[in-house]
Structure formats: C-alpha cells, structure tokens
Amino acid sequence: MQTEEIRSDAQPRVMLQPIAAPSVLGLYGLAGATFMVAAEMAHWFGSGSTTALLLVPFAAIFGGLAQFLSGMWAFKARDAVATAVHGMWGAFWMAFGILAVIMVEGKAPLPATPLFPALGYWFVVLAAITWVCTGAASAENASLTTTLFFLSLGSTVSAVALLTGIHALIVLSGYLFLACSLAAWYTASALMVNEAFGREVWALGRSTQAQSMPSIAMGIGEPGVIRGQA
C-alpha cells in the first residue's frame, strides 16, 4: 500500500468560520422576546391568559428556537459565552412557551398571585448561570457584559419575587429585563453594522484582552477558525 508523499513546502489551507456572527440573531431574539414579556410584567400593556396567548408563540420561536439555534452556531464559532447564554435562554423561552400553553389549556393551574415557587427556583438556576456568564463576558466587551448584567439582575429579582409572591418585585424585574433588551438590541446591532462595514462603527467596548488576542487560531490538525464574533 502506497502512502501519499507530504510535500515539505505545502501551505496550510485555512478555512474561516463562522461566516457571520451567530450572536446577531441570538441577541436580537433575546432582545425581542425579553422586551415584549418584560413590557407586560411592567404593566405597559395587557395581562391575563389572553395576553399570554398573544405573546407566547412569538417568544417561544423568536426568543426560543431562533436564539437556541444561534447558540449552537456560536459553539462552532468557539464562543463559549454565547453558546451558554443563547443555548440556555433559548431553551428557557421554548420551555416557557410550552408551560404557558399547558396552563392556558387548563392542564396546569394558573397562579392567582405572583407566588410561583416552581418557576422561581428555575430563575435561581438561570440567575446563577447568567451571573457567571456576565463575569466571563467582561473579558470580551462592555456591551455584552451590560446586557448580561441586567439579565442576571432581572433573573435574580424575578426569583425572589416568585418565591415570595411580592408583586412590586415582578414590576421591578420587568424594568430590569427591559434594560437588558435595549442593551441586547444595541450589542446585536453593533455586531451587524461593524461586520457590514468591515470596521468598528458602533463601539462594543472591547476589552484589552480581546483586542490583543489573534483573530485566527490554527489549532492542532484542524482548519483555522475565527475565534469569537467581534
């Protein structure tokens, strides 16, 4: 059996991935779903099962499925923070949609008050993971860190509100999530605009560490990739 001779002067073939920043879709999905649900929590519009029926399908697909898919693409981009955030929150929004449909169909009781420990403990989990993601994001850029800070804080307040039944905290968490959605919108827009123009047009506040890291990592026995999305 003959083996192919490897030329010593052969040049490596570099294939750059991803084609586009996955977090553009992920952060827009997070921003859209969070804004709509948070606006309802802050009593900007509607309430009750009818409002839930109008909100849930969009939240589950836009903030759930679309964001979850972007999390899987972020995995390919070697962006651990985006993988965790979009994968986790995308899965949550899909589960939230399923739960709301089950409740509206009468298969599970609708809580009469903000006291909802079963969901409150899930927000404990979400807050714990998102706080860690916030710390990790500080090594990337200030814009994403701000987004995750408000997401973490909103999750923490929501957990306390649902575990204690304090209505005022539900409203407060709604405003914190609104701040998160605005920050997510800005971050997604900055990633998209900067990529379209091929230079920084909207500042992301990239950290010194992120600026010093090489864009392309050859890896061991694998094609080169672009690490991250900024």
Stockholm file with secondary structure:
# STOCKHOLM 1.0

chainA/1-230         MQTEEIRSDAQPRVMLQPIAAPSVLGLYGLAGATFMVAAEMAHWFGSGSTTALLLVPFAAIFGGLAQFLSGMWAFKARDAVATAVHGMWGAFWMAFGILAVIMVEGKAPLPATPLFPALGYWFVVLAAITWVCTGAASAENASLTTTLFFLSLGSTVSAVALLTGIHALIVLSGYLFLACSLAAWYTASALMVNEAFGREVWALGRSTQAQSMPSIAMGIGEPGVIRGQA
#=GR chainA/1-230 SS CCCCCCCTTCCCCCCCCCSSCHHHHHHHHHHHHHHHHHHHHTTSSCCSHHHHHHHHHHIIIIIIIHHHHHHHHHHHTTCHHHHHHHHHHHHHHHHHHHHHHHHHTTSSCCCSSSCCHHHHHHHHHHHHHHHHHHHHHTTTBHHHHHHHHHHHHHHHHHHHHHHHTCHHHHHHHHHHHHHHHHHHHHHHHHHHHHHHHTSCSSCCCBCHHHHHSCSEECCSSSCCEECSCC
#=GC SS_cons         CCCCCCCTTCCCCCCCCCSSCHHHHHHHHHHHHHHHHHHHHTTSSCCSHHHHHHHHHHIIIIIIIHHHHHHHHHHHTTCHHHHHHHHHHHHHHHHHHHHHHHHHTTSSCCCSSSCCHHHHHHHHHHHHHHHHHHHHHTTTBHHHHHHHHHHHHHHHHHHHHHHHTCHHHHHHHHHHHHHHHHHHHHHHHHHHHHHHHTSCSSCCCBCHHHHHSCSEECCSSSCCEECSCC
//
